[in-house]
Amino acid sequence: MGQINRLKRSKPCLTDKLNTGRAAHSGFGWTSSNWSGYAISGKKGTYRRISADWIVPYVKPTVKATFSSAWIGIDGFKNSSLIQTGTGHESVNGKVRYYAWWEILPASETVIPLPVSPGDHMRASIVKLSPGKWCITLRNLSKCWVFRTVQRYNGPQSSAEWIVEAPQIGFDIAPLAKISPVCFTCCRINGRSPGLKASDGGIMIQNNVLLALPSAPRSCGDAFSVRRLYPKSQPAGKSRKTAAR
């Protein structure tokens, strides 16, 4: 896993303008070849703190190597900067792997050497401490560990995200792993509910195939799930599903 992870990184949201109509048809606001979930944007300096909980998904083993990440972050949507932390879930050589990580673009992800298993309850936060100084915290509430690091970051702070991603491996976007739905709860921005709306949601399309779809946000706008799709399960019409919690 070490060699693969040294070459693995997230990318800013690769928007797919050709399929914007498919996002609207599904009831959401944007399409991407590497992201699905929710993203909000504002003026420079708007976002200084983000947090959320999620459940680590299960991965179905595949012969071909497949990858996925679940994470929270600031920037990367409509800009090329990004500070983030999350979990990775992949199938390589028919074996599934789960791990935690943090990352500040353009560097590759840094693996957190603590145990992660499917079904674990994760809690993450990224907080601006002072100009250029940020604290990244990731907790595994199921395994009772906490990881914290303070890093330099000077991005524009103009977007914030809760995302399931097909990461970049080498120079290419990886095939998305076959994962169970990822449920994000307790989403917060600057200490408050982001008040997510369907128009803040995005779907993942690769090679003209819809691969991942978020649910509509919960009524209070702070929870949703992202579902991996397959050709036979492509949704027809608008999605009215709500978050699992």
TORKOL-4160 file (C-alpha; in steps of 0.2 Angstrom, whole numbers, padded with zeros to 4 digits, m for minus):
245
<pt num="1" X="0000" Y="0000" Z="0000"/>
<pt num="2" X="0014" Y="0012" Z="0004"/>
<pt num="3" X="0020" Y="0014" Z="m0014"/>
<pt num="4" X="0002" Y="0017" Z="m0020"/>
<pt num="5" X="m0001" Y="0029" Z="m0007"/>
<pt num="6" X="0014" Y="0039" Z="m0011"/>
<pt num="7" X="0007" Y="0042" Z="m0028"/>
<pt num="8" X="m0011" Y="0045" Z="m0022"/>
<pt num="9" X="m0018" Y="0062" Z="m0020"/>
<pt num="10" X="m0035" Y="0071" Z="m0021"/>
<pt num="11" X="m0038" Y="0084" Z="m0035"/>
<pt num="12" X="m0049" Y="0100" Z="m0035"/>
<pt num="13" X="m0067" Y="0096" Z="m0041"/>
<pt num="14" X="m0066" Y="0092" Z="m0059"/>
<pt num="15" X="m0082" Y="0099" Z="m0065"/>
<pt num="16" X="m0091" Y="0091" Z="m0080"/>
<pt num="17" X="m0100" Y="0105" Z="m0089"/>
<pt num="18" X="m0106" Y="0094" Z="m0103"/>
<pt num="19" X="m0117" Y="0084" Z="m0090"/>
<pt num="20" X="m0124" Y="0099" Z="m0080"/>
<pt num="21" X="m0141" Y="0094" Z="m0087"/>
<pt num="22" X="m0140" Y="0077" Z="m0079"/>
<pt num="23" X="m0136" Y="0085" Z="m0062"/>
<pt num="24" X="m0152" Y="0096" Z="m0064"/>
<pt num="25" X="m0162" Y="0081" Z="m0069"/>
<pt num="26" X="m0157" Y="0072" Z="m0053"/>
<pt num="27" X="m0161" Y="0087" Z="m0043"/>
<pt num="28" X="m0143" Y="0093" Z="m0039"/>
<pt num="29" X="m0132" Y="0108" Z="m0044"/>
<pt num="30" X="m0116" Y="0102" Z="m0052"/>
<pt num="31" X="m0107" Y="0087" Z="m0060"/>
<pt num="32" X="m0089" Y="0081" Z="m0058"/>
<pt num="33" X="m0078" Y="0066" Z="m0064"/>
<pt num="34" X="m0070" Y="0064" Z="m0047"/>
<pt num="35" X="m0082" Y="0071" Z="m0033"/>
<pt num="36" X="m0099" Y="0068" Z="m0026"/>
<pt num="37" X="m0107" Y="0075" Z="m0011"/>
<pt num="38" X="m0110" Y="0093" Z="m0006"/>
<pt num="39" X="m0100" Y="0109" Z="m0008"/>
<pt num="40" X="m0103" Y="0127" Z="m0004"/>
<pt num="41" X="m0094" Y="0143" Z="m0010"/>
<pt num="42" X="m0092" Y="0161" Z="m0005"/>
<pt num="43" X="m0080" Y="0175" Z="m0005"/>
<pt num="44" X="m0062" Y="0174" Z="0000"/>
<pt num="45" X="m0059" Y="0171" Z="0018"/>
<pt num="46" X="m0077" Y="0165" Z="0021"/>
<pt num="47" X="m0073" Y="0148" Z="0028"/>
<pt num="48" X="m0062" Y="0146" Z="0043"/>
<pt num="49" X="m0069" Y="0130" Z="0052"/>
<pt num="50" X="m0077" Y="0114" Z="0045"/>
<pt num="51" X="m0082" Y="0098" Z="0053"/>
<pt num="52" X="m0092" Y="0082" Z="0051"/>
<pt num="53" X="m0095" Y="0064" Z="0056"/>
<pt num="54" X="m0096" Y="0049" Z="0044"/>
<pt num="55" X="m0096" Y="0030" Z="0044"/>
<pt num="56" X="m0082" Y="0021" Z="0035"/>
<pt num="57" X="m0090" Y="0011" Z="0020"/>
<pt num="58" X="m0088" Y="m0007" Z="0016"/>
<pt num="59" X="m0078" Y="m0011" Z="0000"/>
<pt num="60" X="m0082" Y="m0025" Z="m0012"/>
<pt num="61" X="m0066" Y="m0034" Z="m0018"/>
<pt num="62" X="m0063" Y="m0031" Z="m0036"/>
<pt num="63" X="m0050" Y="m0039" Z="m0048"/>
<pt num="64" X="m0046" Y="m0022" Z="m0055"/>
<pt num="65" X="m0039" Y="m0010" Z="m0043"/>
<pt num="66" X="m0052" Y="0002" Z="m0037"/>
<pt num="67" X="m0051" Y="0017" Z="m0025"/>
<pt num="68" X="m0062" Y="0029" Z="m0015"/>
<pt num="69" X="m0060" Y="0042" Z="m0001"/>
<pt num="70" X="m0073" Y="0051" Z="0011"/>
<pt num="71" X="m0067" Y="0068" Z="0017"/>
<pt num="72" X="m0071" Y="0085" Z="0023"/>
<pt num="73" X="m0061" Y="0100" Z="0016"/>
<pt num="74" X="m0059" Y="0119" Z="0013"/>
<pt num="75" X="m0056" Y="0125" Z="m0004"/>
<pt num="76" X="m0055" Y="0114" Z="m0020"/>
<pt num="77" X="m0072" Y="0119" Z="m0027"/>
<pt num="78" X="m0070" Y="0133" Z="m0040"/>
<pt num="79" X="m0052" Y="0135" Z="m0035"/>
<pt num="80" X="m0036" Y="0124" Z="m0035"/>
<pt num="81" X="m0031" Y="0125" Z="m0017"/>
<pt num="82" X="m0037" Y="0112" Z="m0004"/>
<pt num="83" X="m0034" Y="0107" Z="0014"/>
<pt num="84" X="m0043" Y="0090" Z="0019"/>
<pt num="85" X="m0044" Y="0075" Z="0030"/>
<pt num="86" X="m0053" Y="0058" Z="0028"/>
<pt num="87" X="m0053" Y="0040" Z="0026"/>
<pt num="88" X="m0047" Y="0029" Z="0011"/>
<pt num="89" X="m0056" Y="0013" Z="0005"/>
<pt num="90" X="m0049" Y="0003" Z="m0009"/>
<pt num="91" X="m0047" Y="m0014" Z="m0017"/>
<pt num="92" X="m0030" Y="m0019" Z="m0023"/>
<pt num="93" X="m0025" Y="m0036" Z="m0030"/>
<pt num="94" X="m0042" Y="m0042" Z="m0023"/>
<pt num="95" X="m0038" Y="m0036" Z="m0005"/>
<pt num="96" X="m0048" Y="m0022" Z="0003"/>
<pt num="97" X="m0039" Y="m0009" Z="0013"/>
<pt num="98" X="m0045" Y="0005" Z="0024"/>
<pt num="99" X="m0035" Y="0019" Z="0032"/>
<pt num="100" X="m0035" Y="0037" Z="0037"/>
<pt num="101" X="m0026" Y="0052" Z="0030"/>
<pt num="102" X="m0024" Y="0071" Z="0028"/>
<pt num="103" X="m0018" Y="0081" Z="0014"/>
<pt num="104" X="m0014" Y="0099" Z="0008"/>
<pt num="105" X="m0013" Y="0101" Z="m0011"/>
<pt num="106" X="m0002" Y="0100" Z="m0021"/>
<pt num="107" X="0007" Y="0087" Z="m0009"/>
<pt num="108" X="0001" Y="0069" Z="m0010"/>
<pt num="109" X="m0009" Y="0062" Z="0005"/>
<pt num="110" X="m0001" Y="0058" Z="0022"/>
<pt num="111" X="m0007" Y="0042" Z="0029"/>
<pt num="112" X="m0011" Y="0042" Z="0047"/>
<pt num="113" X="m0004" Y="0026" Z="0055"/>
<pt num="114" X="m0019" Y="0021" Z="0065"/>
<pt num="115" X="m0032" Y="0008" Z="0063"/>
<pt num="116" X="m0048" Y="0010" Z="0052"/>
<pt num="117" X="m0061" Y="m0003" Z="0048"/>
<pt num="118" X="m0077" Y="m0003" Z="0039"/>
<pt num="119" X="m0092" Y="0003" Z="0050"/>
<pt num="120" X="m0080" Y="0014" Z="0061"/>
<pt num="121" X="m0088" Y="0031" Z="0066"/>
<pt num="122" X="m0076" Y="0045" Z="0061"/>
<pt num="123" X="m0076" Y="0063" Z="0067"/>
<pt num="124" X="m0066" Y="0076" Z="0058"/>
<pt num="125" X="m0062" Y="0095" Z="0060"/>
<pt num="126" X="m0051" Y="0108" Z="0051"/>
<pt num="127" X="m0049" Y="0124" Z="0060"/>
<pt num="128" X="m0040" Y="0140" Z="0057"/>
<pt num="129" X="m0029" Y="0145" Z="0072"/>
<pt num="130" X="m0021" Y="0160" Z="0065"/>
<pt num="131" X="m0016" Y="0167" Z="0048"/>
<pt num="132" X="m0008" Y="0153" Z="0039"/>
<pt num="133" X="m0009" Y="0141" Z="0053"/>
<pt num="134" X="m0022" Y="0127" Z="0054"/>
<pt num="135" X="m0026" Y="0112" Z="0065"/>
<pt num="136" X="m0032" Y="0096" Z="0057"/>
<pt num="137" X="m0041" Y="0083" Z="0069"/>
<pt num="138" X="m0047" Y="0066" Z="0065"/>
<pt num="139" X="m0055" Y="0055" Z="0077"/>
<pt num="140" X="m0060" Y="0036" Z="0076"/>
<pt num="141" X="m0074" Y="0036" Z="0089"/>
<pt num="142" X="m0076" Y="0017" Z="0087"/>
<pt num="143" X="m0058" Y="0013" Z="0090"/>
<pt num="144" X="m0055" Y="0027" Z="0103"/>
<pt num="145" X="m0040" Y="0036" Z="0094"/>
<pt num="146" X="m0037" Y="0054" Z="0090"/>
<pt num="147" X="m0025" Y="0061" Z="0078"/>
<pt num="148" X="m0020" Y="0080" Z="0077"/>
<pt num="149" X="m0008" Y="0090" Z="0067"/>
<pt num="150" X="m0005" Y="0108" Z="0064"/>
<pt num="151" X="0000" Y="0114" Z="0047"/>
<pt num="152" X="0003" Y="0129" Z="0036"/>
<pt num="153" X="m0010" Y="0133" Z="0024"/>
<pt num="154" X="m0014" Y="0149" Z="0014"/>
<pt num="155" X="m0028" Y="0145" Z="0003"/>
<pt num="156" X="m0042" Y="0157" Z="m0002"/>
<pt num="157" X="m0055" Y="0149" Z="0011"/>
<pt num="158" X="m0068" Y="0152" Z="m0002"/>
<pt num="159" X="m0076" Y="0134" Z="m0003"/>
<pt num="160" X="m0080" Y="0120" Z="0009"/>
<pt num="161" X="m0085" Y="0102" Z="0006"/>
<pt num="162" X="m0091" Y="0085" Z="0012"/>
<pt num="163" X="m0086" Y="0073" Z="m0002"/>
<pt num="164" X="m0084" Y="0055" Z="m0008"/>
<pt num="165" X="m0070" Y="0055" Z="m0021"/>
<pt num="166" X="m0062" Y="0044" Z="m0034"/>
<pt num="167" X="m0044" Y="0050" Z="m0030"/>
<pt num="168" X="m0030" Y="0052" Z="m0043"/>
<pt num="169" X="m0017" Y="0038" Z="m0044"/>
<pt num="170" X="m0002" Y="0044" Z="m0053"/>
<pt num="171" X="m0008" Y="0055" Z="m0067"/>
<pt num="172" X="m0026" Y="0047" Z="m0069"/>
<pt num="173" X="m0042" Y="0048" Z="m0059"/>
<pt num="174" X="m0044" Y="0030" Z="m0052"/>
<pt num="175" X="m0059" Y="0019" Z="m0055"/>
<pt num="176" X="m0071" Y="0021" Z="m0040"/>
<pt num="177" X="m0072" Y="0007" Z="m0028"/>
<pt num="178" X="m0088" Y="m0003" Z="m0025"/>
<pt num="179" X="m0092" Y="0005" Z="m0008"/>
<pt num="180" X="m0108" Y="0004" Z="0003"/>
<pt num="181" X="m0117" Y="0021" Z="0005"/>
<pt num="182" X="m0107" Y="0034" Z="0015"/>
<pt num="183" X="m0117" Y="0044" Z="0028"/>
<pt num="184" X="m0111" Y="0061" Z="0033"/>
<pt num="185" X="m0119" Y="0069" Z="0049"/>
<pt num="186" X="m0117" Y="0084" Z="0060"/>
<pt num="187" X="m0110" Y="0094" Z="0046"/>
<pt num="188" X="m0104" Y="0111" Z="0052"/>
<pt num="189" X="m0096" Y="0126" Z="0044"/>
<pt num="190" X="m0089" Y="0140" Z="0055"/>
<pt num="191" X="m0097" Y="0131" Z="0070"/>
<pt num="192" X="m0115" Y="0131" Z="0062"/>
<pt num="193" X="m0126" Y="0120" Z="0051"/>
<pt num="194" X="m0122" Y="0124" Z="0033"/>
<pt num="195" X="m0140" Y="0123" Z="0029"/>
<pt num="196" X="m0136" Y="0112" Z="0014"/>
<pt num="197" X="m0148" Y="0113" Z="m0001"/>
<pt num="198" X="m0150" Y="0101" Z="m0016"/>
<pt num="199" X="m0142" Y="0114" Z="m0027"/>
<pt num="200" X="m0126" Y="0112" Z="m0017"/>
<pt num="201" X="m0125" Y="0094" Z="m0021"/>
<pt num="202" X="m0115" Y="0086" Z="m0035"/>
<pt num="203" X="m0115" Y="0069" Z="m0044"/>
<pt num="204" X="m0100" Y="0060" Z="m0051"/>
<pt num="205" X="m0100" Y="0055" Z="m0069"/>
<pt num="206" X="m0086" Y="0045" Z="m0078"/>
<pt num="207" X="m0086" Y="0040" Z="m0096"/>
<pt num="208" X="m0104" Y="0046" Z="m0097"/>
<pt num="209" X="m0109" Y="0034" Z="m0083"/>
<pt num="210" X="m0117" Y="0041" Z="m0067"/>
<pt num="211" X="m0106" Y="0033" Z="m0053"/>
<pt num="212" X="m0111" Y="0042" Z="m0037"/>
<pt num="213" X="m0126" Y="0051" Z="m0031"/>
<pt num="214" X="m0129" Y="0061" Z="m0015"/>
<pt num="215" X="m0146" Y="0060" Z="m0006"/>
<pt num="216" X="m0156" Y="0076" Z="m0003"/>
<pt num="217" X="m0150" Y="0084" Z="0013"/>
<pt num="218" X="m0159" Y="0081" Z="0029"/>
<pt num="219" X="m0172" Y="0094" Z="0034"/>
<pt num="220" X="m0160" Y="0104" Z="0045"/>
<pt num="221" X="m0147" Y="0104" Z="0031"/>
<pt num="222" X="m0133" Y="0096" Z="0040"/>
<pt num="223" X="m0133" Y="0077" Z="0035"/>
<pt num="224" X="m0134" Y="0067" Z="0019"/>
<pt num="225" X="m0127" Y="0051" Z="0011"/>
<pt num="226" X="m0118" Y="0047" Z="m0005"/>
<pt num="227" X="m0123" Y="0031" Z="m0014"/>
<pt num="228" X="m0112" Y="0022" Z="m0027"/>
<pt num="229" X="m0122" Y="0017" Z="m0042"/>
<pt num="230" X="m0120" Y="0004" Z="m0056"/>
<pt num="231" X="m0127" Y="0004" Z="m0073"/>
<pt num="232" X="m0142" Y="m0006" Z="m0069"/>
<pt num="233" X="m0146" Y="0006" Z="m0054"/>
<pt num="234" X="m0146" Y="0023" Z="m0063"/>
<pt num="235" X="m0160" Y="0033" Z="m0056"/>
<pt num="236" X="m0174" Y="0040" Z="m0066"/>
<pt num="237" X="m0180" Y="0058" Z="m0062"/>
<pt num="238" X="m0176" Y="0068" Z="m0047"/>
<pt num="239" X="m0169" Y="0060" Z="m0031"/>
<pt num="240" X="m0180" Y="0062" Z="m0016"/>
<pt num="241" X="m0170" Y="0051" Z="m0004"/>
<pt num="242" X="m0165" Y="0059" Z="0012"/>
<pt num="243" X="m0150" Y="0055" Z="0023"/>
<pt num="244" X="m0150" Y="0039" Z="0033"/>
<pt num="245" X="m0150" Y="0048" Z="0049"/>
